[in-house]
């Protein structure tokens, strides 16, 4: 199954997949994997863990006009991320939000009170994630110009 691009706003904690797989194998999948347009939008670790555990997952299709807002809302609380990691997430969310906003304008549908309008600048993206706009700008530069190893190291919290 394909992963929705908005699902990749947050880094994938691959270290925990084996532990989740063991739990799913023993107790089953407790929370369905959420999909949007046939793609995983929330539950990438559960999806990978089900594959590892050889358990057929359950899915729940969701509807949203703003996949970025949905992913941020579903994943921001409860995550123990550093400011650098949050900055990377905010940078990705801002980029996706801008692309989604341009796409909606071309279609003529506009924004329906979603995060699209709220993330119109680096400062607005920073507010949505509880960090400074300057941190978001720095993360965007890393995402655009950094080598994949640098992006991964910041995402995993190995370097600020």
C-alpha positions as CSV (number, residue, x, y, z in Angstrom):
1,X,0.0,0.0,0.0
2,X,1.2,3.5,-0.8
3,X,1.9,6.1,1.9
4,X,0.2,9.5,1.5
5,X,2.8,12.3,1.2
6,X,1.3,14.1,4.3
7,X,2.0,11.0,6.4
8,X,5.7,11.7,6.0
9,X,5.6,15.1,7.8
10,X,6.7,13.3,10.9
11,X,9.8,11.1,11.0
12,X,9.2,7.3,11.1
13,X,10.5,5.8,14.3
14,X,11.8,2.6,12.7
15,X,13.4,1.4,16.0
16,X,10.0,0.8,17.5
17,X,8.5,-1.2,14.6
18,X,9.8,-4.6,15.9
19,X,8.3,-4.0,19.3
20,X,5.0,-2.9,17.8
21,X,5.1,-6.0,15.5
22,X,5.5,-8.3,18.5
23,X,2.6,-6.6,20.3
24,X,0.3,-6.9,17.2
25,X,1.3,-10.5,16.7
26,X,0.3,-11.2,20.4
27,X,-2.7,-9.0,20.8
28,X,-3.8,-8.0,17.3
29,X,-4.0,-4.6,15.8
30,X,-6.0,-2.4,18.2
31,X,-6.2,0.8,16.1
32,X,-7.0,0.6,12.4
33,X,-4.7,2.2,9.9
34,X,-6.2,5.3,8.5
35,X,-6.3,5.8,4.7
36,X,-7.1,8.8,2.5
37,X,-7.6,8.1,-1.2
38,X,-6.4,4.5,-0.7
39,X,-3.1,5.7,0.8
40,X,-1.9,5.4,4.4
41,X,-2.2,8.8,6.0
42,X,-1.9,7.8,9.7
43,X,-0.4,4.5,10.9
44,X,2.8,4.0,9.0
45,X,4.5,2.2,11.9
46,X,1.4,0.0,12.4
47,X,1.4,-0.8,8.7
48,X,5.1,-1.8,8.8
49,X,4.6,-3.7,12.0
50,X,1.7,-5.7,10.5
51,X,3.8,-6.6,7.5
52,X,6.6,-7.7,9.8
53,X,4.2,-9.7,12.1
54,X,2.4,-11.1,9.0
55,X,-0.9,-9.9,10.4
56,X,-3.6,-8.6,8.0
57,X,-4.3,-5.0,9.2
58,X,-7.7,-3.3,9.4
59,X,-8.2,0.0,7.7
60,X,-10.4,3.0,8.2
61,X,-11.0,5.4,5.3
62,X,-11.1,9.0,6.4
63,X,-12.3,12.1,4.6
64,X,-10.6,15.5,4.9
65,X,-10.1,18.5,2.7
66,X,-6.8,19.2,4.4
67,X,-4.5,16.2,4.8
68,X,-1.7,18.4,6.3
69,X,-3.9,19.6,9.1
70,X,-5.2,16.1,9.6
71,X,-1.7,14.6,10.0
72,X,-0.5,17.4,12.2
73,X,-3.6,17.2,14.5
74,X,-3.3,13.4,14.7
75,X,0.4,13.3,15.5
76,X,1.6,16.4,17.1
77,X,0.5,15.8,20.7
78,X,2.1,12.9,22.5
79,X,5.3,13.1,20.4
80,X,8.5,13.6,22.3
81,X,10.4,15.5,19.6
82,X,13.2,18.0,19.9
83,X,12.9,21.5,18.6
84,X,15.1,20.5,15.6
85,X,12.8,17.5,14.9
86,X,9.7,19.7,15.2
87,X,11.3,22.2,12.9
88,X,11.8,19.6,10.2
89,X,8.1,18.5,10.6
90,X,7.0,22.1,10.4
91,X,9.1,22.7,7.3
92,X,7.6,19.6,5.6
93,X,4.1,20.7,6.6
94,X,4.6,24.2,5.3
95,X,5.9,22.9,2.0
96,X,2.9,20.5,1.6
97,X,0.5,23.1,2.8
98,X,1.7,25.6,0.1
99,X,1.5,22.9,-2.6
100,X,-2.0,21.9,-1.5
101,X,-3.1,25.5,-1.3
102,X,-1.8,26.2,-4.9
103,X,-3.6,23.0,-6.1
104,X,-6.9,24.1,-4.4
105,X,-6.6,27.6,-5.9
106,X,-6.1,26.1,-9.4
107,X,-9.2,23.9,-8.8
108,X,-11.1,27.0,-7.6
109,X,-12.2,25.3,-4.3
110,X,-10.1,27.3,-1.9
111,X,-9.5,26.5,1.7
112,X,-12.2,25.5,4.2
113,X,-10.8,26.8,7.5
114,X,-8.0,24.3,7.4
115,X,-4.3,24.6,8.3
116,X,-3.6,25.6,4.7
117,X,-4.4,29.2,5.4
118,X,-2.8,29.1,8.8
119,X,0.6,28.0,7.4
120,X,1.0,30.8,4.9
121,X,4.4,31.7,6.3
122,X,7.3,30.2,8.2
123,X,6.1,32.0,11.3
124,X,2.6,30.6,11.0
125,X,4.0,27.1,10.5
126,X,6.2,27.7,13.6
127,X,3.2,28.7,15.7
128,X,1.3,25.5,14.6
129,X,4.2,23.5,15.9
130,X,5.1,25.6,18.9
131,X,8.5,26.7,17.6
132,X,10.0,29.8,16.0
133,X,9.6,30.7,12.4
134,X,13.3,31.0,12.2
135,X,13.7,27.4,13.2
136,X,11.2,26.4,10.4
137,X,13.2,28.4,7.9
138,X,16.4,26.7,8.9
139,X,14.8,23.3,8.6
140,X,13.4,24.1,5.2
141,X,17.0,24.9,4.1
142,X,18.2,21.5,5.4
143,X,15.3,19.8,3.6
144,X,16.0,21.6,0.4
145,X,19.8,21.6,0.4
146,X,21.0,19.0,2.9
147,X,22.2,15.6,1.9
148,X,19.9,12.7,2.8
149,X,22.2,11.6,5.6
150,X,21.9,15.1,7.2
151,X,18.1,15.2,6.9
152,X,17.9,11.7,8.4
153,X,20.2,12.6,11.3
154,X,18.1,15.6,12.2
155,X,14.9,13.7,11.9
156,X,16.2,11.0,14.2
157,X,17.4,13.5,16.8
158,X,21.0,12.6,16.4
159,X,22.1,16.2,15.6
160,X,20.4,19.5,16.1
